[in-house]
């Protein structure tokens, strides 16, 4: 970024934080249509299921950190998912103040059905990009995430 780009002109269409936030919202909303309509899941519930599918066992605190959702939102999602029999909560053997969360067989079956659908949705979203552009995009996003993490 050059000094001339640091003027007082402020065009949101050329302001990365705004563009990333807007894109993330649009992607999340569009993807949510798939799992809301077919599986009666909201965004928070999907994120909890997705992380448990990815990592197999996590605490609510770990899910909060991974998803950047607040404790109350994760707690509500966990309660609903547990009530639907999609996850199970057990006291953690490492720390009795915490509960380990895992997918149940029904939760695993749902994810086995849903993951290919969300992957197909993702493939359709990124179809305008070449394979190399997609790899570079993920690499650049990772570098920006690392930069922010290093600054914390």
Secondary structure by P-SEA (a helix, b strand, c coil): cccccccccccccccaaaaaaaaaaaaaaaaaaaaaacccccaaaaaaaaaaaacccccaaaaaaaacccaaaaaaaaaaaaaacccccccccccccbbbbbbcaaaaaaaaacaaaaaaaaaaaaccccaaaaaaaaaaaaaaaaaaaaac
